[in-house]
Amino acid sequence: MTEIDTSVPHSARIWNYWLGGKDNYPVDEEAGDAYTAVFPGIVTIARSSRAFLGRTIRHLVLEAGIRQFLDVGTGLPTVDNTHEVAQRHAPEARIVYVDNDPLVLAHARALLTSTPEGATAYEDISLFEPDRILAAAARTLDLTRPTALILSGILGHVDGHDRARALVRSLLAGLPPGSYLCVNDGSRGTDPDYEAAQDGYNETGAVPYFLRPVEQIEAYFDGLEPVAPGVVPVPLWRPDPAPGGAAPRPIGQHGGLARKP
């Protein structure tokens, strides 16, 4: 297994730090603090992204009847992971997580458990190997049945929008009609401070993450049937009632959900 590199910051560990987790190193905390010094709103983005994931999974289980999930680019386990939300509402749900970070692998095997009625598996494969991902997923999931493909905060790591779109298409091609695509990623054009902080992070030597214009995030869903309200800032996607009735505010993280016809 690849050795864990603690000499440079790592996005999954920094994200874990922003979410209040403990699976990170001083270099990640330093990078996370430097980022928040430029753009404190990143903590809101991290938590809003996680909340969006939970709401979309709940919709998929309760309203769309989905019982299979392929979560690519899992990241470090925190709270309300995909299997926890899905199996809370449908104990028979089956989930396959895919990532290729050694720290994620170490913690996934310990933390990503399952209900007796369902199943949860972890596959150590890169996003850039869609055929391998689908072959491995088929060991746990029945890919002749509708499956939700989840790409949460991962496509920004792909250098080049055309390449990212091609990866999405390749993964969707292995899923049957009635399947769903769920994407949320950082976006440009909403908050200049966010863009400045991310551009600075990309210069630290860490694996870069590219914020994309909203129309490029929308393009991942080409040919699919969007679930209302479409691709929007993640706090605005079917928000739960907020304490005190406060209205959710747009942020530089866009997401959406759509069905494969």
BAFI-3210 file (N, C-alpha, C; in Angstrom, 3 decimals, decimal comma, padded with zeros to 6 digits):
// residues 261
n [1|2|3|4|5|6|7|8|9|10|11|12|13|14|15|16|17|18|19|20|21|22|23|24|25|26|27|28|29|30|31|32|33|34|35|36|37|38|39|40|41|42|43|44|45|46|47|48|49|50|51|52|53|54|55|56|57|58|59|60|61|62|63|64|65|66|67|68|69|70|71|72|73|74|75|76|77|78|79|80|81|82|83|84|85|86|87|88|89|90|91|92|93|94|95|96|97|98|99|100|101|102|103|104|105|106|107|108|109|110|111|112|113|114|115|116|117|118|119|120|121|122|123|124|125|126|127|128|129|130|131|132|133|134|135|136|137|138|139|140|141|142|143|144|145|146|147|148|149|150|151|152|153|154|155|156|157|158|159|160|161|162|163|164|165|166|167|168|169|170|171|172|173|174|175|176|177|178|179|180|181|182|183|184|185|186|187|188|189|190|191|192|193|194|195|196|197|198|199|200|201|202|203|204|205|206|207|208|209|210|211|212|213|214|215|216|217|218|219|220|221|222|223|224|225|226|227|228|229|230|231|232|233|234|235|236|237|238|239|240|241|242|243|244|245|246|247|248|249|250|251|252|253|254|255|256|257|258|259|260|261]
n.u [000,851|000,456|002,571|001,596|001,788|002,950|004,088|003,143|000,169|-003,103|-006,075|-008,326|-007,753|-007,606|-010,224|-011,496|-010,507|-011,729|-014,330|-014,356|-013,128|-010,641|-008,745|-006,190|-003,179|-000,520|000,451|-001,782|-003,601|-002,293|-002,387|-005,151|-005,835|-004,491|-005,944|-008,532|-007,930|-007,804|-010,239|-012,758|-015,228|-014,966|-015,367|-018,112|-018,779|-017,726|-019,306|-021,847|-021,734|-021,576|-024,085|-025,773|-025,195|-026,358|-029,096|-029,655|-029,231|-031,204|-033,464|-033,107|-033,450|-035,993|-037,803|-037,109|-036,658|-034,201|-031,740|-029,113|-025,787|-023,030|-020,268|-017,891|-014,686|-014,629|-013,473|-012,378|-013,975|-016,622|-019,251|-022,606|-022,146|-022,474|-023,519|-024,589|-026,681|-028,278|-028,873|-030,144|-032,677|-033,326|-032,588|-031,691|-030,099|-027,337|-023,936|-021,114|-017,988|-015,421|-012,061|-008,657|-006,769|-004,303|-004,707|-007,456|-008,230|-007,263|-008,876|-011,419|-011,867|-012,125|-014,259|-016,438|-019,049|-021,871|-025,451|-027,044|-028,852|-028,088|-025,266|-021,857|-019,052|-015,569|-013,484|-010,244|-009,399|-008,531|-010,216|-009,674|-009,855|-012,325|-013,453|-012,362|-013,469|-016,235|-016,233|-015,335|-017,340|-019,467|-019,181|-020,455|-022,767|-025,754|-025,517|-027,375|-029,554|-031,132|-028,855|-027,263|-024,884|-022,398|-020,567|-018,843|-017,360|-015,084|-014,591|-013,375|-010,712|-009,810|-007,829|-008,799|-011,758|-013,032|-011,899|-012,867|-015,633|-015,657|-014,949|-017,184|-019,163|-018,222|-018,504|-021,286|-022,156|-021,928|-024,075|-027,563|-030,636|-032,704|-030,958|-029,083|-027,290|-025,316|-023,794|-021,549|-019,602|-016,887|-017,338|-016,754|-017,185|-018,885|-017,788|-015,134|-013,151|-013,110|-012,172|-009,611|-008,453|-008,499|-006,904|-004,495|-004,054|-003,673|-001,134|000,541|001,797|000,289|-002,133|-003,887|-007,061|-009,635|-011,711|-014,768|-016,615|-020,161|-021,663|-020,097|-020,267|-022,974|-022,881|-022,089|-024,399|-025,585|-027,939|-029,335|-032,167|-033,076|-033,475|-035,644|-034,444|-032,644|-029,248|-027,783|-026,575|-025,378|-026,668|-029,207|-030,498|-033,269|-033,645|-033,585|-035,836|-034,640|-033,293|-035,108|-036,097|-034,388|-033,327|-031,591|-028,322|-026,710|-023,651|-020,248|-020,402|-021,722|-024,363|-026,195|-028,809|-029,697|-031,560|-030,871|-032,203]
n.v [-001,201|002,295|004,618|006,812|010,211|012,684|015,090|016,999|018,967|017,467|017,101|015,548|015,124|017,753|018,566|016,868|017,987|020,536|019,718|019,025|016,658|014,182|012,955|013,865|015,744|017,874|019,406|019,500|020,867|023,318|024,140|024,197|026,196|028,364|028,634|029,240|031,683|033,353|032,846|032,434|031,261|028,699|026,647|026,634|025,894|023,272|021,969|022,452|021,058|018,429|018,278|018,595|016,226|014,385|015,105|014,578|011,818|010,933|011,721|010,040|007,505|007,593|008,829|008,188|005,504|004,199|001,762|001,147|002,327|003,989|005,384|007,478|008,663|008,936|010,085|010,890|009,076|010,625|012,031|010,937|009,468|008,085|005,423|005,375|007,259|006,208|003,565|004,112|004,816|002,772|-000,212|-002,335|-001,313|-001,113|-000,326|000,878|002,120|004,110|004,935|006,088|006,797|006,218|006,768|007,161|004,581|003,075|003,991|003,631|000,862|000,322|001,881|002,000|000,396|-001,916|-002,442|-005,535|-006,331|-005,060|-004,091|-003,059|-001,975|-001,363|-000,076|000,125|002,110|004,264|007,243|007,627|005,238|004,073|001,692|-000,339|000,435|-000,022|-002,796|-003,735|-002,723|-004,272|-006,587|-006,241|-004,785|-005,045|-004,343|-004,304|-003,170|-000,054|002,419|004,764|007,093|008,729|011,629|013,475|016,399|015,615|015,777|018,186|017,674|016,733|017,498|019,461|020,036|018,584|016,080|015,399|015,293|013,138|011,026|010,946|010,243|007,702|006,216|006,423|005,072|002,432|001,943|001,177|002,347|004,537|004,892|007,251|010,374|012,127|015,080|017,323|020,240|022,613|025,966|028,541|032,129|032,980|033,785|035,793|035,706|033,050|031,899|033,057|031,949|029,220|029,159|029,901|027,724|025,727|026,234|025,244|022,842|020,693|018,240|019,679|021,431|022,259|024,919|025,263|026,912|027,413|026,506|024,465|022,548|022,013|020,757|018,150|016,787|016,512|015,160|013,810|013,495|016,135|016,510|018,595|021,302|021,443|022,266|023,986|026,387|024,505|024,815|025,567|023,465|021,797|022,549|021,748|022,815|025,697|026,582|029,064|029,931|031,005|031,926|029,909|030,679|031,489|029,851|029,220|026,561|024,197|021,957|019,047|016,727|014,048|011,934|008,990|008,400]
n.w [000,000|-000,697|000,938|003,584|003,109|005,058|004,721|003,023|002,605|002,449|000,638|001,487|004,163|005,114|004,633|006,426|008,792|008,691|009,036|011,645|012,339|013,408|011,917|010,717|010,062|011,461|009,255|007,651|009,244|009,386|006,706|006,391|008,239|007,114|004,807|005,786|006,904|004,734|003,571|005,472|005,049|004,046|005,835|006,189|003,576|003,485|005,418|004,400|002,022|002,963|004,204|001,993|000,627|002,399|002,193|-000,499|-000,642|001,088|-000,381|-002,614|-001,496|-000,169|-001,946|-004,584|-004,499|-004,556|-003,860|-004,070|-004,041|-005,406|-004,418|-005,286|-004,649|-001,891|000,470|003,835|006,458|008,255|009,818|009,239|006,834|003,509|003,620|006,177|006,151|004,060|004,946|007,285|006,517|004,797|005,596|004,037|002,059|-000,221|-000,466|-002,172|-001,637|-003,075|-003,257|-003,363|-001,518|000,912|003,669|003,823|003,084|005,275|007,392|006,377|006,301|008,964|009,846|008,058|008,254|008,183|008,115|009,144|007,181|004,841|002,795|002,767|001,041|000,367|-002,108|-003,318|-005,541|-008,242|-009,322|-011,972|-013,256|-014,503|-015,597|-014,014|-011,579|-011,994|-012,451|-009,981|-008,301|-009,068|-007,673|-005,298|-005,777|-007,762|-010,897|-012,870|-011,863|-010,866|-009,770|-007,647|-008,520|-006,889|-006,748|-004,953|-004,392|-005,798|-008,566|-009,068|-008,697|-011,042|-013,735|-016,149|-017,804|-019,853|-019,572|-017,040|-017,573|-019,331|-017,650|-015,957|-017,827|-018,576|-016,216|-015,803|-018,034|-017,397|-015,790|-015,339|-017,038|-015,090|-013,075|-011,031|-011,004|-008,762|-008,025|-006,448|-006,327|-005,998|-007,102|-009,539|-009,768|-007,830|-005,342|-004,867|-002,829|-002,053|-004,414|-004,528|-002,230|-002,878|-005,177|-004,033|-002,327|-004,235|-005,021|-003,101|-003,360|-002,785|-003,969|-006,547|-006,600|-008,697|-009,089|-010,841|-013,480|-013,156|-015,345|-016,324|-014,325|-014,550|-017,010|-016,520|-016,213|-018,643|-020,911|-019,004|-016,742|-014,896|-011,362|-009,672|-007,694|-009,874|-010,822|-008,316|-005,816|-003,076|-000,473|-001,242|-002,358|-001,992|000,865|004,365|006,972|008,615|011,860|013,492|011,132|009,218|005,964|003,578|002,245|-000,856|-001,851|-002,918|-003,917|-005,865|-006,696|-007,811|-008,804|-010,889|-013,152|-014,993|-018,132]
ca.u [000,000|001,214|002,828|000,913|002,723|002,534|004,928|002,383|-001,251|-003,917|-007,422|-009,254|-007,454|-008,001|-011,696|-011,795|-010,197|-012,787|-015,568|-014,207|-012,577|-009,320|-007,885|-005,378|-001,837|-000,236|000,570|-003,140|-004,179|-001,665|-002,953|-006,549|-005,899|-004,088|-007,077|-009,615|-007,509|-008,178|-011,663|-013,372|-016,442|-014,728|-015,954|-019,522|-018,852|-017,504|-020,469|-023,003|-021,563|-021,957|-025,537|-026,362|-025,079|-027,377|-030,443|-029,840|-029,363|-032,544|-034,398|-032,928|-034,015|-037,398|-038,653|-036,754|-036,623|-032,867|-031,190|-027,712|-025,027|-021,619|-019,731|-016,516|-014,025|-015,310|-012,882|-012,305|-015,266|-016,915|-020,582|-023,606|-021,604|-023,513|-024,196|-025,343|-027,930|-029,098|-029,351|-031,055|-034,013|-033,534|-031,498|-031,214|-029,312|-025,983|-023,094|-019,704|-017,142|-014,209|-011,067|-007,335|-005,863|-004,000|-005,309|-008,881|-008,334|-007,067|-010,021|-012,650|-012,053|-012,506|-015,441|-017,562|-019,718|-023,155|-026,524|-027,074|-029,681|-027,458|-023,857|-020,980|-017,723|-014,622|-012,578|-009,077|-009,224|-008,528|-011,289|-009,257|-009,989|-013,761|-013,775|-012,035|-014,454|-017,493|-016,033|-015,260|-018,649|-020,377|-019,046|-021,357|-024,007|-026,308|-025,515|-028,540|-030,598|-030,773|-027,800|-026,907|-023,462|-022,139|-019,259|-018,956|-016,112|-013,976|-014,304|-012,458|-009,331|-009,484|-007,280|-009,423|-013,187|-013,396|-011,505|-013,816|-016,902|-015,475|-014,982|-018,583|-019,867|-017,781|-019,123|-022,725|-022,407|-022,014|-025,249|-028,762|-031,654|-033,287|-029,892|-028,982|-025,996|-025,285|-022,507|-021,395|-018,213|-016,622|-017,683|-016,257|-018,162|-019,761|-017,078|-013,722|-012,275|-013,004|-011,308|-008,250|-007,959|-008,258|-005,745|-003,326|-003,867|-003,161|000,288|001,299|002,394|-000,738|-002,891|-004,763|-008,510|-009,985|-013,068|-015,235|-017,830|-021,382|-022,108|-019,345|-020,871|-024,242|-022,617|-021,980|-025,740|-026,127|-028,604|-030,043|-033,398|-032,751|-034,407|-035,780|-034,391|-031,527|-027,930|-027,899|-025,715|-025,859|-027,649|-030,522|-031,084|-034,272|-033,133|-034,403|-036,156|-033,539|-033,719|-035,458|-036,641|-033,437|-033,247|-030,232|-027,660|-025,851|-022,220|-019,523|-020,414|-022,939|-024,651|-027,468|-029,158|-030,436|-031,866|-030,523|-033,434]
ca.v [000,000|003,529|005,206|008,073|011,331|013,720|016,269|017,996|018,896|016,578|017,680|014,747|015,353|019,133|018,557|016,242|019,001|021,557|019,115|018,729|015,326|014,041|012,174|014,795|015,977|019,310|020,072|019,727|021,936|024,575|024,521|024,537|027,495|029,382|028,788|029,959|033,071|034,074|032,620|031,686|030,581|027,328|025,711|026,554|025,113|021,865|021,437|022,503|019,961|017,202|018,303|018,345|014,793|013,705|015,361|013,878|010,380|010,748|011,776|008,852|006,340|007,719|009,272|007,546|004,060|003,658|000,936|000,876|003,565|003,908|006,650|007,529|009,794|008,910|010,923|010,284|008,949|011,601|011,681|010,845|008,957|007,619|004,203|005,654|007,914|005,299|002,427|004,623|004,820|001,486|-001,053|-003,271|-000,603|-001,607|000,822|000,667|003,310|004,016|005,984|005,461|007,426|005,200|007,082|006,849|003,119|002,574|004,313|003,094|-000,528|000,267|002,676|001,885|-000,863|-002,070|-003,163|-006,948|-006,522|-004,443|-004,399|-001,927|-002,401|-000,301|-000,474|000,995|002,315|005,664|007,778|007,597|003,869|003,799|000,294|-001,101|000,792|-000,709|-004,229|-003,982|-002,446|-005,377|-007,660|-005,941|-004,236|-005,613|-003,192|-004,305|-002,441|001,357|002,705|006,174|007,406|009,931|012,244|014,607|017,113|014,857|016,113|019,319|017,187|016,321|018,626|019,531|019,755|017,527|014,802|015,116|014,874|011,800|010,074|010,834|009,476|006,305|005,574|006,321|004,094|001,112|001,874|001,033|003,398|004,632|005,262|008,685|011,015|013,188|015,780|018,675|020,665|024,025|026,705|029,901|033,133|033,325|034,424|036,001|035,293|031,594|031,612|033,433|030,965|027,946|029,338|029,863|026,330|024,948|026,534|024,758|021,533|019,670|017,911|020,846|021,296|023,311|025,430|025,334|027,703|026,645|025,826|023,220|021,589|021,628|019,897|016,749|016,208|016,510|013,930|013,226|014,165|016,772|016,560|019,987|022,519|021,461|022,564|025,229|026,357|023,341|025,065|025,858|022,248|021,224|022,721|021,456|024,042|026,173|027,153|030,470|030,243|031,730|031,416|029,528|031,651|030,876|029,767|028,771|025,096|023,870|020,537|018,659|015,320|013,800|010,523|008,474|007,911]
ca.w [000,000|-000,753|002,250|003,852|003,058|006,010|004,522|002,267|002,963|001,618|000,658|002,291|005,583|005,424|004,686|007,703|009,808|008,666|009,527|013,061|012,535|014,013|011,034|009,945|010,598|011,603|007,958|007,156|010,056|008,978|005,401|006,617|008,908|006,140|003,886|006,462|007,136|003,515|003,276|006,574|004,598|003,583|006,803|005,800|002,347|003,817|006,134|003,497|001,081|003,661|004,402|000,675|000,380|003,194|001,674|-001,770|-000,368|001,656|-001,509|-003,438|-000,812|000,201|-003,047|-005,853|-004,297|-004,825|-002,780|-004,357|-004,111|-005,769|-003,926|-005,784|-004,025|-000,594|001,504|005,168|007,145|009,310|010,308|008,176|005,594|002,590|004,073|007,397|005,772|003,261|005,727|008,311|005,926|004,112|006,107|003,012|001,052|-000,466|-000,789|-002,482|-001,579|-003,882|-003,073|-003,445|-000,572|001,921|004,959|003,683|003,099|006,637|008,234|005,794|006,696|010,375|010,182|007,139|008,562|007,505|008,779|008,736|005,988|003,677|002,568|002,496|000,610|000,031|-003,177|-003,391|-006,977|-008,634|-010,162|-013,372|-013,751|-014,399|-015,876|-012,799|-010,554|-012,280|-012,245|-008,539|-007,711|-009,407|-006,682|-004,185|-006,315|-008,985|-011,793|-013,766|-011,141|-010,711|-008,796|-007,552|-008,613|-006,093|-006,983|-004,033|-004,175|-006,376|-009,962|-009,085|-008,707|-012,409|-014,492|-017,465|-017,725|-020,799|-018,967|-015,960|-018,190|-019,897|-016,539|-015,544|-018,848|-018,528|-015,053|-016,043|-019,099|-016,791|-014,922|-016,169|-016,942|-013,759|-012,146|-010,761|-010,796|-007,751|-008,061|-005,922|-006,456|-005,862|-008,321|-009,741|-010,143|-006,706|-004,234|-005,214|-001,739|-002,171|-005,548|-004,158|-001,264|-003,562|-006,046|-003,158|-001,893|-005,361|-005,190|-001,940|-003,623|-002,592|-005,178|-006,748|-006,774|-009,631|-009,092|-012,219|-013,718|-012,913|-016,553|-016,475|-013,404|-015,185|-018,159|-016,100|-016,228|-020,000|-021,315|-017,866|-016,333|-013,615|-010,236|-009,237|-008,513|-010,804|-010,254|-007,554|-004,633|-002,328|000,589|-001,821|-002,910|-001,085|002,228|005,537|007,710|009,456|013,144|013,406|009,823|008,380|004,597|003,189|001,387|-001,883|-001,622|-004,097|-004,031|-006,596|-006,798|-008,386|-008,882|-012,132|-013,431|-016,321|-018,741]
c.u [000,882|001,357|002,088|001,949|002,208|003,333|004,223|000,912|-002,018|-005,374|-008,388|-009,029|-007,827|-009,520|-012,150|-011,571|-011,297|-014,111|-015,488|-013,657|-011,174|-008,318|-007,100|-004,070|-001,578|-000,131|-000,806|-003,821|-003,605|-002,247|-004,412|-006,705|-005,495|-005,229|-008,184|-009,237|-007,862|-009,679|-012,294|-014,593|-016,229|-015,316|-017,445|-019,684|-018,688|-018,744|-021,722|-022,937|-021,978|-023,470|-026,275|-026,325|-026,168|-028,775|-030,677|-029,993|-030,743|-033,604|-034,318|-033,581|-035,527|-038,299|-038,357|-036,648|-035,276|-032,353|-029,720|-026,981|-023,567|-021,016|-018,239|-015,846|-014,585|-014,784|-012,892|-013,684|-015,423|-018,237|-021,544|-022,958|-022,742|-024,253|-025,038|-026,687|-028,841|-029,688|-030,217|-032,494|-034,343|-032,392|-030,921|-030,336|-027,887|-025,140|-021,688|-019,009|-015,882|-013,315|-009,703|-006,308|-005,575|-004,601|-006,807|-009,085|-008,232|-008,288|-011,320|-012,898|-012,500|-013,878|-016,648|-018,197|-021,071|-024,185|-026,474|-027,831|-029,003|-026,024|-023,110|-019,602|-016,882|-013,667|-011,478|-008,693|-009,292|-009,760|-010,960|-009,288|-011,461|-014,129|-013,478|-013,044|-015,744|-017,362|-015,999|-016,613|-019,610|-020,230|-020,011|-022,734|-024,455|-026,461|-026,498|-029,704|-030,168|-029,838|-027,533|-025,390|-023,234|-020,706|-019,258|-017,580|-014,898|-013,623|-013,410|-010,998|-008,886|-009,033|-007,848|-010,873|-013,600|-013,040|-012,470|-015,149|-016,794|-015,513|-016,418|-019,358|-019,495|-018,427|-020,627|-023,050|-022,536|-023,208|-026,515|-029,670|-032,330|-032,252|-029,831|-027,527|-026,163|-023,882|-022,605|-019,914|-018,105|-016,800|-017,035|-017,416|-019,097|-019,043|-015,595|-012,763|-012,068|-012,028|-009,849|-007,647|-007,641|-007,052|-004,462|-003,020|-003,234|-001,671|001,147|002,045|001,440|-001,394|-003,906|-006,228|-008,967|-011,462|-013,509|-016,447|-019,069|-021,830|-021,332|-019,855|-022,205|-024,008|-022,431|-023,323|-026,365|-026,726|-029,374|-031,283|-033,177|-033,878|-034,450|-035,119|-033,224|-030,205|-027,977|-026,830|-026,259|-026,803|-029,073|-031,190|-031,973|-033,842|-034,124|-034,740|-035,017|-034,076|-033,988|-035,984|-035,704|-033,355|-031,807|-029,650|-026,799|-024,382|-021,574|-019,356|-021,752|-023,117|-026,001|-027,622|-029,973|-030,527|-031,442|-031,770|-033,255]
c.v [001,245|004,130|006,530|009,179|012,438|015,008|017,360|017,872|018,045|016,988|016,890|014,992|016,778|019,226|017,950|017,225|020,056|021,016|018,733|017,356|015,361|013,338|013,095|015,031|017,474|020,047|020,372|020,846|023,294|025,054|024,929|025,897|028,624|029,670|029,606|031,402|033,940|034,008|031,774|030,877|029,154|026,310|025,548|025,722|023,625|021,258|021,448|021,377|018,639|017,146|018,040|016,855|014,038|013,892|014,618|012,377|010,084|010,777|010,497|007,632|006,468|008,064|008,571|006,021|003,417|002,900|000,591|002,191|003,252|005,275|006,695|008,809|010,020|009,937|010,209|010,189|010,026|011,202|011,714|010,532|008,352|006,409|004,455|006,301|006,938|004,187|002,852|004,555|003,505|000,558|-002,014|-002,606|-001,149|-000,455|000,344|002,027|003,065|005,213|005,316|006,199|006,443|005,486|006,805|005,339|002,578|002,820|003,738|001,676|-000,645|000,873|002,432|000,510|-000,900|-002,665|-004,625|-007,163|-006,019|-004,902|-003,101|-002,468|-001,173|-000,839|000,577|001,178|003,821|006,011|007,623|006,195|003,441|002,347|-000,598|-000,820|000,001|-002,217|-004,563|-003,774|-003,600|-006,559|-007,477|-005,497|-005,040|-004,467|-003,312|-003,560|-000,994|001,587|004,201|006,314|008,735|010,379|013,556|015,225|016,434|015,331|017,339|018,916|016,756|017,555|018,594|019,108|018,627|016,155|014,417|014,632|013,455|010,740|009,864|009,981|007,991|005,566|005,397|005,263|002,678|000,918|001,868|002,262|003,359|004,915|006,784|009,112|012,134|013,790|017,038|019,012|022,167|024,750|028,084|030,845|033,548|034,149|034,574|035,570|033,778|031,234|031,938|032,409|029,641|028,044|029,310|028,463|025,505|025,171|025,989|023,468|020,396|019,354|019,029|020,456|022,503|023,687|025,620|026,266|026,817|025,894|024,536|022,154|021,105|020,626|018,437|016,026|016,192|015,145|013,247|014,059|014,809|016,648|018,018|020,170|022,575|021,694|023,944|025,226|025,330|023,669|025,270|024,622|021,598|021,335|022,258|022,772|024,430|026,701|028,645|030,890|031,001|031,091|031,026|030,531|030,939|030,890|029,231|027,264|024,739|022,371|020,290|017,151|015,113|012,298|010,162|007,875|006,524]
c.w [000,000|000,636|002,390|003,929|003,969|005,830|003,723|002,655|001,966|001,761|001,529|003,781|005,993|005,544|006,011|008,855|009,860|009,197|011,009|013,360|013,099|013,102|010,107|010,699|010,711|010,274|007,367|007,935|009,653|007,647|005,551|007,268|007,962|005,170|004,557|006,781|005,935|003,288|004,390|006,144|004,137|004,554|006,518|004,544|002,652|004,480|005,261|002,469|001,707|003,866|003,093|000,361|001,142|002,642|000,360|-001,555|000,198|000,559|-002,335|-002,807|-000,681|-000,971|-004,374|-005,728|-004,582|-003,599|-003,006|-004,615|-004,431|-005,502|-004,266|-005,294|-002,639|000,384|002,843|005,796|008,208|009,957|009,129|006,833|004,770|003,134|005,320|007,067|005,034|004,116|006,910|007,814|005,229|004,530|005,076|001,953|000,987|-001,004|-001,110|-002,468|-002,389|-003,581|-003,213|-002,611|000,556|003,291|004,935|003,761|004,513|007,505|007,689|006,270|008,150|010,634|009,291|007,273|007,868|008,448|008,349|007,427|004,706|003,505|002,309|002,137|000,300|-001,019|-003,323|-004,863|-007,261|-009,462|-011,645|-013,981|-013,690|-014,667|-014,673|-011,689|-010,772|-012,055|-010,761|-007,879|-007,933|-008,458|-005,512|-004,665|-007,527|-009,983|-012,939|-013,116|-010,957|-009,526|-008,797|-007,573|-007,909|-006,333|-006,202|-003,803|-004,779|-007,782|-010,090|-009,069|-010,101|-013,189|-015,903|-017,408|-018,658|-020,232|-017,854|-016,524|-018,745|-018,805|-016,060|-016,543|-018,796|-017,359|-015,274|-017,092|-018,543|-015,882|-015,776|-016,117|-015,567|-012,689|-012,013|-010,658|-009,786|-007,754|-007,220|-005,900|-006,278|-007,177|-008,336|-010,071|-009,030|-005,654|-004,577|-004,100|-001,743|-003,286|-005,225|-003,190|-001,949|-004,491|-005,222|-002,675|-003,008|-005,594|-004,056|-002,216|-003,368|-003,930|-005,403|-006,899|-007,566|-009,497|-010,535|-012,329|-013,584|-014,160|-016,813|-015,512|-013,966|-016,315|-017,774|-016,235|-017,627|-020,335|-020,207|-017,545|-014,965|-012,598|-009,766|-007,874|-009,503|-010,097|-009,629|-006,460|-003,630|-001,160|000,065|-002,412|-001,843|000,383|003,292|006,235|008,648|010,775|013,008|012,062|008,907|007,002|004,277|002,208|000,350|-001,466|-002,900|-004,170|-004,658|-006,700|-007,418|-008,417|-010,163|-012,389|-014,850|-016,967|-019,360]
res [m|t|e|i|d|t|s|v|p|h|s|a|r|i|w|n|y|w|l|g|g|k|d|n|y|p|v|d|e|e|a|g|d|a|y|t|a|v|f|p|g|i|v|t|i|a|r|s|s|r|a|f|l|g|r|t|i|r|h|l|v|l|e|a|g|i|r|q|f|l|d|v|g|t|g|l|p|t|v|d|n|t|h|e|v|a|q|r|h|a|p|e|a|r|i|v|y|v|d|n|d|p|l|v|l|a|h|a|r|a|l|l|t|s|t|p|e|g|a|t|a|y|e|d|i|s|l|f|e|p|d|r|i|l|a|a|a|a|r|t|l|d|l|t|r|p|t|a|l|i|l|s|g|i|l|g|h|v|d|g|h|d|r|a|r|a|l|v|r|s|l|l|a|g|l|p|p|g|s|y|l|c|v|n|d|g|s|r|g|t|d|p|d|y|e|a|a|q|d|g|y|n|e|t|g|a|v|p|y|f|l|r|p|v|e|q|i|e|a|y|f|d|g|l|e|p|v|a|p|g|v|v|p|v|p|l|w|r|p|d|p|a|p|g|g|a|a|p|r|p|i|g|q|h|g|g|l|a|r|k|p]
***
